[in-house]
Amino acid sequence: MAATSVAPPLARKRRPPRQHGAQRRANAAVYAVAVLLIIVMLAPVAYIIIGGFRTNAEITTDPSGFPRVWQVGNYVDVLTGGVFWQQVLNSTIAAVTTTVAVVALGLMVSFAIARYNFRGRGALYALYAAGLMFPMTVAITPLYIMVRSIGLMNKLGGVILPQIAFALPVTVIILVPFLRAIPTELQEAAAIDGCSRLGFFWRMVLPLSLPGVITVGILAFIGSWNSYLLPLFILNDDAAYTLPLGVQAFASRYSVDTARVLAFTSLAMLPALAFFSLFERRIVGGLTGAVKG
């Protein structure tokens, strides 16, 4: 038998030591910049939260210091007052109603644009895309006149309806790629099995587009919760104030009590921060899916 020669395995190419060192320095620089940005963004939040545990005298003498004795009473006074919880309830009603309506209407519009061929479909989609270029600030005066004419001044409905309208463009832009990515063969197979269009929507479209639905729902909720300009024009009654408007009113009423104002501000922004932190991955995943679609 002839001797068979086995070729030696190819040696793996190793990067020169200089390349490794340069890459490590680049990574270290990126991490350092990221940490610096995180500190810069979190410093004001930390200052407000810690300031709520201080006394007014400490804030006056040393604005950037830590409390000598942590004053929990500032937060207790805010939490035991009825004003804060009334504003939390108003913000929750406005945010939940806006979110449900935006998701429902956005899904229906996006399903029609993505899955059906009809005259004017491209123009309709372009109209929603153009809606992204008109912020609420530009339309605040016509909105005020319209809300007043239909009798919704000093009512949460006067805030909810415009929020739904201005949240729909971004909702449609995100959801249409998700619905377009669903294979046509899947819809045809469902039709052969006797599934109606509405049944296909509930059984197939909604579960497959769930990441996009969650994303637009979170964006609508946070946008409504943090809305300030529209409630400022529409709501003039303290009982109808939402949290952002309540913070401004509280700061004006207790302008001398800085520590208590900081405590109220901390409690007002914590729900939005916690909500966004919990669902941050959902937002990024939904937006990534929309771009791929």
Backbone bond lengths (Angstrom), bond angles and torsions (degrees), N, CA, C in turn:
res aa  C-N    CA-C-N  psi(-1)  N-CA   C-N-CA  omega(-1)  CA-C   N-CA-C  phi
1 M - - - 1.475 - - 1.519 109.88 -
2 A 1.302 113.86 138.95 1.465 117.82 -179.54 1.516 109.39 -76.18
3 A 1.285 112.94 140.52 1.475 117.70 -179.80 1.517 109.37 -71.86
4 T 1.286 115.20 132.51 1.476 120.01 178.94 1.515 108.75 -97.14
5 S 1.270 114.03 135.67 1.475 119.21 179.99 1.523 109.11 -100.13
6 V 1.278 115.56 131.70 1.465 121.33 179.31 1.515 108.32 -100.77
7 A 1.315 113.79 122.97 1.470 117.87 -179.47 1.516 109.77 -71.04
8 P 1.306 117.14 136.93 1.472 119.42 179.49 1.532 110.38 -64.70
9 P 1.323 117.16 143.91 1.470 119.54 179.10 1.521 110.99 -61.07
10 L 1.316 112.63 145.02 1.463 117.99 179.70 1.524 109.83 -67.63
11 A 1.264 113.89 132.03 1.460 118.74 179.30 1.528 109.59 -71.56
12 R 1.323 114.63 137.52 1.460 118.52 179.35 1.532 109.88 -69.28
13 K 1.307 111.56 139.41 1.459 116.52 177.82 1.521 109.64 -73.18
14 R 1.274 114.67 125.26 1.458 119.56 179.45 1.527 109.24 -104.39
15 R 1.327 112.91 140.06 1.460 117.43 178.83 1.523 109.45 -73.03
16 P 1.276 116.24 144.62 1.467 118.93 176.15 1.515 111.09 -61.31
17 P 1.315 117.10 150.51 1.468 119.57 179.74 1.516 113.16 -56.73
18 R 1.335 116.57 -32.24 1.459 118.93 -179.92 1.525 111.32 -64.58
19 Q 1.330 115.97 -37.65 1.461 119.63 179.20 1.522 111.22 -64.49
20 H 1.349 116.14 -42.70 1.463 119.93 177.83 1.525 110.88 -60.77
21 G 1.302 116.87 -44.37 1.463 120.50 -179.32 1.517 111.90 -64.08
22 A 1.334 117.61 -40.61 1.463 120.47 179.23 1.520 111.86 -65.96
23 Q 1.353 115.19 -38.73 1.461 118.54 179.61 1.523 110.98 -67.32
24 R 1.322 116.85 -40.19 1.457 119.71 178.39 1.525 111.30 -63.55
25 R 1.335 115.94 -41.73 1.470 118.51 179.19 1.522 110.85 -65.15
26 A 1.348 116.30 -38.27 1.467 119.28 178.19 1.523 111.00 -65.10
27 N 1.335 116.95 -42.76 1.465 120.21 178.14 1.521 111.59 -63.69
28 A 1.328 115.94 -40.77 1.466 119.69 178.95 1.527 110.62 -63.43
29 A 1.335 116.52 -39.21 1.464 119.82 179.18 1.531 110.70 -66.00
30 V 1.337 116.67 -40.76 1.467 120.19 178.76 1.522 110.78 -63.07
31 Y 1.338 116.80 -45.07 1.460 120.27 179.44 1.535 111.44 -64.79
32 A 1.310 116.71 -38.18 1.464 120.08 179.23 1.526 110.95 -64.04
33 V 1.334 116.37 -43.51 1.464 119.84 178.02 1.524 110.87 -64.51
34 A 1.355 116.84 -40.24 1.465 120.62 179.21 1.528 111.25 -63.35
35 V 1.336 116.26 -44.04 1.464 120.28 178.79 1.525 110.65 -63.59
36 L 1.339 116.43 -40.35 1.464 120.33 178.97 1.525 111.21 -62.71
37 L 1.329 116.91 -42.74 1.460 120.37 178.60 1.525 111.84 -64.93
38 I 1.344 116.18 -39.33 1.468 119.75 178.27 1.524 110.52 -63.04
39 I 1.330 116.42 -42.33 1.472 120.18 179.32 1.521 110.64 -63.66
40 V 1.341 116.47 -43.19 1.465 120.43 -179.26 1.524 111.01 -62.97
41 M 1.343 117.19 -39.22 1.461 120.44 -178.56 1.524 112.48 -75.75
42 L 1.335 117.96 -34.48 1.457 120.62 -176.65 1.526 113.00 -87.30
43 A 1.329 117.68 -17.02 1.464 120.09 -177.50 1.534 112.50 -59.92
44 P 1.351 120.63 -46.72 1.479 118.83 178.34 1.523 112.85 -62.73
45 V 1.344 116.65 -37.54 1.463 119.67 178.90 1.529 110.51 -64.79
46 A 1.330 115.92 -45.42 1.466 119.88 178.88 1.528 111.24 -63.02
47 Y 1.346 116.56 -37.85 1.470 120.01 179.92 1.528 110.96 -63.52
48 I 1.334 116.74 -41.58 1.462 120.13 -179.27 1.528 110.53 -67.16
49 I 1.344 116.36 -44.43 1.467 119.55 -178.08 1.528 110.74 -65.03
50 I 1.340 116.57 -47.12 1.471 119.62 -179.76 1.526 110.72 -67.26
51 G 1.349 117.10 -35.96 1.459 119.74 178.97 1.518 113.01 -61.05
52 G 1.331 117.01 -27.76 1.457 119.75 177.28 1.507 113.86 -68.27
53 F 1.340 117.34 -17.13 1.469 121.77 178.58 1.524 112.22 -95.76
54 R 1.321 117.67 6.78 1.460 120.41 -177.69 1.518 110.56 -107.88
55 T 1.332 114.84 171.96 1.461 120.43 174.71 1.527 108.90 -95.71
56 N 1.323 115.42 163.31 1.467 119.46 179.15 1.527 111.33 -64.48
57 A 1.317 116.66 -33.41 1.467 119.67 178.93 1.522 111.04 -65.96
58 E 1.328 117.34 -41.44 1.457 120.70 178.43 1.520 111.46 -65.14
59 I 1.330 117.28 -39.62 1.462 120.15 179.05 1.516 110.90 -66.06
60 T 1.337 117.48 -35.07 1.466 120.53 -179.77 1.518 111.12 -71.81
61 T 1.331 117.64 -44.81 1.472 120.89 -176.82 1.526 112.37 -76.55
62 D 1.335 117.70 -38.78 1.471 121.44 -177.49 1.531 108.63 -139.91
63 P 1.342 117.97 85.75 1.480 120.36 -173.97 1.523 114.10 -61.60
64 S 1.326 118.08 -29.25 1.465 120.10 -175.15 1.522 113.76 -103.78
65 G 1.311 118.13 11.37 1.459 120.36 -176.93 1.522 112.74 -89.36
66 F 1.327 114.33 175.59 1.457 121.12 176.18 1.531 109.25 -94.20
67 P 1.315 117.94 154.81 1.473 119.86 -179.84 1.526 111.01 -68.10
68 R 1.318 115.52 139.23 1.463 119.75 175.62 1.528 109.73 -71.05
69 V 1.309 114.71 -44.47 1.475 121.40 174.48 1.530 106.39 -126.94
70 W 1.320 116.35 124.46 1.461 120.62 -176.22 1.525 109.56 -70.72
71 Q 1.338 115.48 115.70 1.456 122.10 -177.27 1.534 109.92 -90.86
72 V 1.316 116.75 95.19 1.467 121.19 179.29 1.526 110.97 -74.96
73 G 1.324 116.23 -17.24 1.464 120.32 -176.50 1.513 113.74 -60.88
74 N 1.334 117.64 -30.26 1.463 119.57 179.42 1.528 110.93 -61.64
75 Y 1.318 116.33 -44.06 1.463 120.62 178.92 1.530 111.34 -71.95
76 V 1.329 116.61 -35.97 1.464 120.04 179.52 1.525 110.16 -65.02
77 D 1.334 117.17 -40.03 1.466 120.41 179.14 1.522 111.43 -62.28
78 V 1.322 116.40 -39.66 1.465 119.64 -179.97 1.529 110.58 -69.62
79 L 1.337 116.20 -43.82 1.459 120.25 -175.86 1.534 112.32 -70.60
80 T 1.314 117.25 -29.72 1.461 119.87 -179.82 1.521 112.67 -84.91
81 G 1.328 117.29 -9.15 1.454 119.97 176.96 1.526 111.32 -83.17
82 G 1.313 116.42 147.85 1.460 119.96 -177.99 1.512 113.76 -77.37
83 V 1.330 117.69 -18.88 1.466 120.85 -176.26 1.520 110.70 -65.33
84 F 1.314 116.91 -45.31 1.462 120.68 -176.94 1.528 111.08 -61.34
85 W 1.317 117.50 -47.37 1.461 120.24 -176.47 1.524 112.02 -70.60
86 Q 1.327 117.71 -29.78 1.462 119.89 175.05 1.528 110.62 -65.99
87 Q 1.323 116.28 -39.90 1.460 120.19 178.56 1.527 111.59 -71.58
88 V 1.328 116.82 -34.20 1.466 119.55 174.10 1.524 110.17 -62.82
89 L 1.321 116.84 -42.21 1.462 120.82 178.65 1.532 110.79 -63.21
90 N 1.330 117.12 -43.92 1.468 120.20 178.99 1.522 111.32 -62.54
91 S 1.322 117.01 -44.14 1.465 120.24 178.94 1.522 111.17 -64.07
92 T 1.327 116.87 -39.32 1.463 120.39 179.79 1.527 111.31 -65.36
93 I 1.335 116.50 -43.89 1.469 119.89 178.84 1.526 110.33 -61.45
94 A 1.329 116.53 -46.24 1.462 119.99 -178.91 1.525 111.34 -64.86
95 A 1.340 117.25 -43.48 1.465 120.80 -176.61 1.526 111.64 -69.26
96 V 1.331 117.31 -44.20 1.463 120.17 -178.07 1.526 110.61 -67.46
97 T 1.327 117.17 -44.47 1.468 119.95 179.42 1.517 111.04 -63.02
98 T 1.332 116.71 -43.57 1.460 120.25 178.17 1.524 111.23 -61.77
99 T 1.320 116.98 -43.47 1.468 120.89 -178.02 1.521 111.70 -63.68
100 V 1.335 116.65 -47.06 1.462 120.37 -179.16 1.525 110.88 -61.97
101 A 1.327 116.94 -44.79 1.461 120.15 -178.63 1.527 111.52 -67.57
102 V 1.320 117.24 -40.75 1.468 120.47 -179.47 1.522 110.92 -64.95
103 V 1.330 117.26 -43.61 1.467 120.21 -179.82 1.526 110.77 -65.74
104 A 1.326 117.15 -44.07 1.467 120.31 -178.45 1.527 111.37 -65.39
105 L 1.320 117.12 -50.96 1.461 120.08 -178.79 1.527 111.34 -67.83
106 G 1.332 116.51 -39.88 1.464 119.78 179.43 1.514 112.46 -63.38
107 L 1.331 117.33 -38.73 1.461 120.70 177.77 1.525 111.51 -64.40
108 M 1.325 117.10 -43.76 1.459 119.96 -179.35 1.521 112.02 -64.85
109 V 1.332 116.23 -45.10 1.467 119.65 179.63 1.525 110.56 -65.80
110 S 1.318 117.04 -44.17 1.467 120.93 -177.60 1.525 110.92 -66.39
111 F 1.334 117.21 -36.36 1.466 120.45 178.70 1.522 110.85 -64.28
112 A 1.323 116.71 -40.93 1.464 119.98 179.24 1.524 111.17 -67.79
113 I 1.324 117.39 -41.52 1.463 120.21 -178.65 1.526 111.11 -70.17
114 A 1.320 117.50 -38.63 1.462 120.86 -173.41 1.520 113.58 -81.99
115 R 1.347 118.45 -31.26 1.464 120.17 -169.02 1.523 114.57 -111.13
116 Y 1.324 118.76 -7.51 1.465 120.22 -176.23 1.523 110.30 -125.87
117 N 1.306 116.52 143.70 1.457 122.98 175.57 1.533 108.82 -99.33
118 F 1.294 117.16 117.44 1.460 121.78 177.89 1.529 108.09 -148.56
119 R 1.284 114.49 159.13 1.465 120.00 -177.96 1.532 109.82 -67.62
120 G 1.310 114.45 130.94 1.459 119.83 179.80 1.512 114.17 89.73
121 R 1.337 117.53 8.83 1.464 119.52 -179.06 1.525 110.82 -64.13
122 G 1.339 116.29 -45.13 1.462 119.37 179.15 1.511 112.54 -63.98
123 A 1.335 116.95 -38.13 1.468 120.15 178.58 1.523 111.15 -66.65
124 L 1.345 116.09 -37.55 1.466 119.71 178.54 1.526 111.05 -64.90
125 Y 1.333 115.84 -43.33 1.467 119.42 178.48 1.530 110.66 -65.03
126 A 1.342 116.61 -39.44 1.465 120.38 177.75 1.525 111.28 -64.91
127 L 1.333 116.60 -33.08 1.461 119.98 178.41 1.521 110.78 -64.52
128 Y 1.344 116.53 -43.21 1.463 119.23 177.44 1.522 111.17 -67.64
129 A 1.329 116.94 -36.77 1.467 119.65 176.52 1.524 111.01 -64.34
130 A 1.324 116.90 -37.58 1.459 119.86 178.07 1.527 111.80 -67.22
131 G 1.346 115.89 -25.32 1.458 118.60 178.26 1.515 113.56 -63.59
132 L 1.322 117.32 -20.41 1.466 120.42 177.19 1.521 111.92 -69.60
133 M 1.320 117.57 -20.17 1.464 120.94 -176.07 1.523 112.81 -88.81
134 F 1.331 118.13 -2.08 1.457 121.18 -177.87 1.524 109.01 -118.87
135 P 1.321 118.03 94.86 1.466 120.25 179.60 1.526 110.98 -71.47
136 M 1.309 114.81 165.77 1.459 120.30 -178.57 1.523 111.67 -65.06
137 T 1.315 117.42 -26.54 1.459 120.66 -179.92 1.522 111.43 -60.45
138 V 1.336 117.19 -37.79 1.460 121.04 -178.41 1.528 110.80 -68.42
139 A 1.325 116.41 -35.98 1.465 120.84 -173.50 1.516 113.20 -100.36
140 I 1.316 118.43 15.44 1.459 119.34 -172.63 1.528 111.96 -67.28
141 T 1.334 118.29 -36.45 1.470 120.29 179.48 1.528 111.97 -68.70
142 P 1.350 120.05 -50.32 1.472 118.14 174.71 1.529 113.16 -59.80
143 L 1.331 116.93 -36.16 1.462 119.78 177.49 1.524 111.30 -62.31
144 Y 1.313 115.87 -42.95 1.466 119.86 179.50 1.530 110.89 -60.94
145 I 1.339 116.50 -44.89 1.465 120.37 179.71 1.529 111.11 -64.51
146 M 1.339 116.27 -40.59 1.454 120.00 -178.89 1.528 111.42 -67.54
147 V 1.323 116.94 -44.43 1.466 120.55 179.95 1.528 110.53 -64.17
148 R 1.320 116.29 -39.59 1.473 119.34 178.48 1.522 111.54 -66.29
149 S 1.330 116.94 -37.43 1.465 120.43 -177.92 1.524 112.47 -69.10
150 I 1.346 117.68 -28.29 1.475 119.41 179.90 1.531 111.91 -96.18
151 G 1.319 116.86 6.32 1.456 121.00 172.50 1.504 115.78 76.77
152 L 1.335 118.20 32.88 1.462 121.29 -179.42 1.527 113.17 -110.98
153 M 1.331 117.43 18.09 1.466 119.94 176.36 1.535 109.87 -67.53
154 N 1.327 115.34 142.40 1.468 122.98 -179.58 1.528 112.48 61.73
155 K 1.325 116.28 25.64 1.458 121.60 176.71 1.517 108.99 -129.43
156 L 1.333 115.65 147.33 1.458 119.42 -179.56 1.524 111.97 -63.82
157 G 1.327 117.54 -27.04 1.454 120.27 177.19 1.513 112.82 -60.87
158 G 1.334 116.99 -32.82 1.460 120.49 177.11 1.512 112.99 -68.55
159 V 1.325 117.60 -19.26 1.466 122.02 175.54 1.528 110.50 -92.83
160 I 1.316 116.35 -37.93 1.469 120.86 -173.69 1.527 111.56 -68.57
161 L 1.331 118.10 -46.03 1.468 120.64 -176.07 1.533 112.74 -60.92
162 P 1.341 120.31 -47.91 1.472 118.59 176.53 1.528 113.11 -64.70
163 Q 1.335 117.12 -34.13 1.465 118.98 177.91 1.528 111.21 -63.68
164 I 1.316 116.77 -38.77 1.462 119.92 176.95 1.524 110.23 -62.57
165 A 1.320 116.35 -45.30 1.462 120.42 -177.45 1.527 111.60 -62.73
166 F 1.314 117.27 -41.12 1.463 119.85 -176.39 1.523 112.42 -82.54
167 A 1.326 118.34 -14.74 1.461 120.60 175.87 1.517 112.61 -89.87
168 L 1.324 118.36 -16.81 1.461 120.97 -177.73 1.530 113.83 -65.07
169 P 1.347 120.75 -41.11 1.477 118.38 -179.14 1.520 114.20 -56.21
170 V 1.318 117.90 -49.69 1.467 119.76 -179.38 1.526 110.72 -67.35
171 T 1.337 116.89 -30.81 1.464 120.18 177.17 1.522 110.96 -64.89
172 V 1.329 116.97 -45.89 1.462 121.18 179.72 1.522 110.92 -65.61
173 I 1.321 117.16 -41.51 1.466 120.81 -179.10 1.527 111.01 -62.60
174 I 1.330 118.17 -34.63 1.463 121.52 -179.51 1.525 111.24 -80.00
175 L 1.340 117.70 -39.67 1.461 120.27 -172.86 1.527 113.71 -79.73
176 V 1.319 118.80 -31.33 1.468 120.57 -176.91 1.528 111.93 -58.04
177 P 1.338 120.98 -46.30 1.479 119.18 177.36 1.535 113.29 -60.58
178 F 1.331 117.84 -35.47 1.467 120.07 177.45 1.526 110.90 -62.54
179 L 1.323 116.30 -45.34 1.458 120.06 -176.77 1.524 111.61 -73.66
180 R 1.313 117.46 -30.84 1.456 120.06 176.53 1.518 111.83 -69.28
181 A 1.322 117.26 -28.73 1.463 120.87 -177.30 1.518 113.09 -73.84
182 I 1.327 117.56 -13.07 1.465 120.10 178.10 1.527 108.58 -71.32
183 P 1.340 119.88 125.22 1.468 121.58 -175.71 1.528 112.29 -60.77
184 T 1.329 114.61 141.11 1.465 119.77 176.71 1.524 111.33 -65.42
185 E 1.354 116.24 -32.39 1.462 119.99 179.28 1.526 111.35 -60.18
186 L 1.339 116.40 -32.11 1.461 119.68 179.12 1.529 110.73 -65.99
187 Q 1.321 116.08 -40.52 1.454 119.77 178.03 1.527 111.48 -67.86
188 E 1.325 116.57 -39.05 1.459 119.90 178.50 1.523 111.26 -65.76
189 A 1.332 116.40 -40.65 1.469 119.62 177.81 1.522 111.01 -64.72
190 A 1.325 117.26 -38.36 1.459 120.07 177.94 1.522 110.85 -65.75
191 A 1.336 116.58 -37.61 1.468 119.91 178.81 1.525 110.94 -66.53
192 I 1.346 117.24 -38.44 1.466 120.57 177.82 1.527 111.04 -63.40
193 D 1.330 116.11 -35.62 1.465 120.49 179.55 1.521 112.64 -78.01
194 G 1.336 116.41 2.09 1.458 119.59 177.22 1.503 114.95 90.94
195 C 1.327 117.72 13.95 1.466 121.36 -179.95 1.534 109.23 -82.70
196 S 1.290 117.13 129.13 1.458 121.06 179.03 1.523 110.15 -75.59
197 R 1.332 116.06 172.20 1.465 119.82 179.15 1.529 110.87 -64.32
198 L 1.320 115.44 -40.54 1.465 118.31 178.27 1.525 110.93 -67.45
199 G 1.331 116.80 -38.50 1.460 119.47 176.66 1.511 112.48 -65.59
200 F 1.339 116.63 -38.60 1.463 120.16 175.77 1.518 110.88 -62.79
201 F 1.328 116.11 -37.42 1.468 120.14 179.38 1.529 111.03 -63.50
202 W 1.342 116.70 -46.84 1.463 119.84 -175.88 1.526 112.24 -75.78
203 R 1.352 117.07 -38.35 1.459 119.92 -172.72 1.522 113.59 -87.54
204 M 1.317 118.18 -27.75 1.459 120.65 -174.36 1.521 112.84 -118.05
205 V 1.333 116.27 -50.53 1.461 119.70 -174.01 1.523 111.69 -66.06
206 L 1.317 116.39 -48.42 1.468 119.99 -176.71 1.530 112.59 -62.91
207 P 1.347 120.14 -47.14 1.474 118.19 177.95 1.528 113.57 -64.52
208 L 1.339 117.42 -38.14 1.459 119.76 -177.85 1.523 112.56 -71.85
209 S 1.315 117.65 -27.30 1.467 120.99 179.83 1.518 112.44 -100.27
210 L 1.332 117.59 16.82 1.461 121.19 -176.48 1.535 113.72 -59.08
211 P 1.351 119.66 -40.11 1.479 117.56 177.37 1.530 112.89 -58.24
212 G 1.330 116.86 -42.19 1.455 119.58 177.91 1.514 112.23 -67.49
213 V 1.329 117.55 -38.15 1.461 121.48 178.54 1.530 110.63 -62.83
214 I 1.323 116.24 -44.01 1.470 119.92 178.61 1.526 110.54 -63.69
215 T 1.326 116.78 -39.66 1.463 120.45 -179.49 1.519 111.56 -62.50
216 V 1.325 117.41 -51.20 1.464 119.77 -178.38 1.526 110.70 -66.41
217 G 1.338 117.18 -32.31 1.458 119.55 177.02 1.522 112.08 -65.15
218 I 1.328 116.48 -42.21 1.468 120.19 178.91 1.522 110.73 -66.11
219 L 1.332 117.02 -43.90 1.461 120.33 179.46 1.526 111.39 -62.47
220 A 1.335 116.81 -40.86 1.464 120.09 179.12 1.527 110.83 -66.35
221 F 1.336 116.86 -40.48 1.466 120.47 -178.90 1.524 110.86 -65.18
222 I 1.322 116.73 -48.31 1.466 120.02 -178.35 1.521 110.75 -66.22
223 G 1.353 117.02 -40.07 1.459 119.60 178.27 1.515 112.58 -61.87
224 S 1.333 116.69 -39.69 1.463 119.96 178.07 1.523 111.38 -71.39
225 W 1.322 116.46 -40.20 1.475 119.67 -178.18 1.527 111.09 -64.22
226 N 1.315 117.75 -36.91 1.466 121.38 -176.80 1.526 113.11 -93.23
227 S 1.321 118.01 2.19 1.459 120.47 -177.32 1.533 110.67 -64.15
228 Y 1.321 115.77 132.79 1.466 120.25 -178.21 1.532 112.39 -125.26
229 L 1.341 116.93 -44.74 1.465 119.95 -172.55 1.525 112.05 -64.56
230 L 1.329 116.92 -46.93 1.464 119.60 -178.39 1.528 112.31 -64.21
231 P 1.350 120.22 -48.76 1.477 118.32 175.59 1.524 113.05 -60.35
232 L 1.325 117.34 -30.31 1.457 120.03 179.29 1.521 111.43 -62.28
233 F 1.337 117.42 -36.86 1.458 121.18 -179.78 1.525 112.25 -84.13
234 I 1.329 117.75 -32.09 1.458 121.02 -171.10 1.525 112.24 -92.30
235 L 1.325 117.80 -38.18 1.468 121.72 -172.70 1.515 110.42 -100.91
236 N 1.316 116.37 119.11 1.459 122.22 176.48 1.525 112.59 -116.47
237 D 1.310 116.89 -4.21 1.461 122.13 -179.19 1.521 109.27 -99.89
238 D 1.326 116.89 130.90 1.470 120.63 -178.66 1.528 112.07 -59.40
239 A 1.319 117.31 -32.35 1.461 120.41 -177.41 1.525 111.94 -69.82
240 A 1.333 118.05 -18.88 1.464 121.32 -178.71 1.522 112.58 -102.90
241 Y 1.327 118.01 2.37 1.462 120.90 -177.02 1.525 111.19 -62.89
242 T 1.333 114.98 141.70 1.459 121.09 168.10 1.531 108.69 -91.35
243 L 1.326 117.01 174.29 1.469 119.74 -173.57 1.529 113.96 -61.64
244 P 1.347 120.04 -47.96 1.474 117.64 179.72 1.527 112.82 -58.15
245 L 1.325 116.58 -39.37 1.462 119.75 177.72 1.523 110.56 -71.59
246 G 1.331 116.33 -33.78 1.455 120.38 178.20 1.515 112.88 -66.24
247 V 1.339 117.01 -34.66 1.468 120.29 176.98 1.520 110.29 -62.56
248 Q 1.326 116.65 -43.91 1.466 120.53 179.71 1.528 110.89 -64.49
249 A 1.328 116.98 -42.70 1.460 120.66 179.29 1.527 111.27 -66.80
250 F 1.331 116.81 -40.54 1.464 120.93 178.95 1.519 110.82 -64.89
251 A 1.344 116.62 -41.55 1.469 119.94 179.46 1.520 111.46 -65.28
252 S 1.317 117.55 -33.99 1.469 120.27 178.07 1.519 111.25 -72.72
253 R 1.325 116.50 -36.78 1.465 120.51 -177.15 1.523 111.45 -74.39
254 Y 1.338 117.14 -38.74 1.467 121.22 -177.67 1.529 109.77 -115.82
255 S 1.309 116.19 48.74 1.471 120.07 -176.52 1.520 112.53 -64.48
256 V 1.328 118.01 -25.60 1.473 121.14 179.59 1.517 110.68 -77.55
257 D 1.333 117.96 -32.65 1.466 122.74 -177.50 1.534 108.78 -89.43
258 T 1.327 116.55 80.05 1.466 121.46 -174.78 1.516 111.96 -64.22
259 A 1.321 117.39 -41.10 1.469 120.68 -178.03 1.528 110.81 -62.34
260 R 1.314 116.87 -40.68 1.467 119.82 179.82 1.532 111.12 -68.95
261 V 1.327 116.06 -36.21 1.473 119.81 176.28 1.524 110.47 -63.83
262 L 1.329 117.48 -41.55 1.461 120.75 177.93 1.531 111.51 -64.56
263 A 1.327 116.79 -37.58 1.466 120.06 177.61 1.527 110.59 -64.94
264 F 1.326 116.72 -43.63 1.469 120.34 178.77 1.522 110.45 -63.18
265 T 1.332 116.85 -42.41 1.465 120.61 179.46 1.520 111.13 -63.91
266 S 1.319 117.79 -40.10 1.468 121.40 178.82 1.517 111.38 -61.57
267 L 1.315 116.41 -47.05 1.461 120.21 -179.28 1.527 111.41 -66.59
268 A 1.330 116.83 -30.86 1.465 120.22 -179.53 1.525 112.10 -72.45
269 M 1.326 117.74 -32.82 1.465 118.97 -176.20 1.529 112.55 -93.87
270 L 1.319 118.39 -15.29 1.461 120.50 -178.61 1.531 113.58 -62.18
271 P 1.346 120.75 -41.97 1.474 118.50 179.45 1.522 113.65 -58.93
272 A 1.331 117.30 -43.29 1.469 119.90 179.74 1.524 111.05 -66.87
273 L 1.345 116.96 -39.48 1.466 119.89 178.44 1.521 111.42 -64.50
274 A 1.332 116.57 -44.13 1.463 119.83 179.68 1.522 111.12 -65.59
275 F 1.330 116.88 -42.07 1.460 120.85 -179.58 1.519 110.67 -63.06
276 F 1.329 116.70 -45.00 1.458 120.42 -179.45 1.522 111.34 -67.65
277 S 1.333 117.55 -37.79 1.464 120.42 179.83 1.526 111.47 -65.76
278 L 1.333 116.71 -37.25 1.465 119.98 -178.71 1.526 112.11 -69.84
279 F 1.341 116.78 -35.50 1.462 120.15 -172.99 1.523 112.62 -110.81
280 E 1.336 117.30 17.77 1.465 120.41 -178.39 1.529 111.63 -61.65
281 R 1.324 118.05 -39.85 1.465 121.09 179.45 1.522 111.20 -66.16
282 R 1.315 116.41 -35.55 1.462 119.93 177.96 1.524 110.82 -63.66
283 I 1.328 116.28 -40.27 1.464 119.97 -179.13 1.520 110.24 -65.23
284 V 1.339 116.94 -47.04 1.455 120.83 -179.33 1.524 110.37 -63.80
285 G 1.342 117.34 -43.20 1.473 120.31 179.67 1.517 111.53 -64.04
286 G 1.321 117.19 -40.29 1.466 120.21 179.36 1.503 112.68 -66.44
287 L 1.323 117.59 -42.86 1.449 120.83 178.66 1.520 111.58 -67.27
288 T 1.339 117.31 -36.61 1.463 120.50 176.30 1.521 111.36 -62.89
289 G 1.346 115.68 -42.50 1.455 119.38 178.25 1.508 112.57 -64.75
290 A 1.333 116.81 -35.38 1.450 120.33 178.59 1.504 111.72 -67.35
291 V 1.345 116.55 -38.75 1.475 119.74 178.30 1.521 110.72 -67.36
292 K 1.341 117.18 -41.53 1.471 119.87 179.22 1.527 111.38 -64.46
293 G 1.361 115.73 -39.88 1.441 119.45 -179.30 1.502 111.90 -64.91
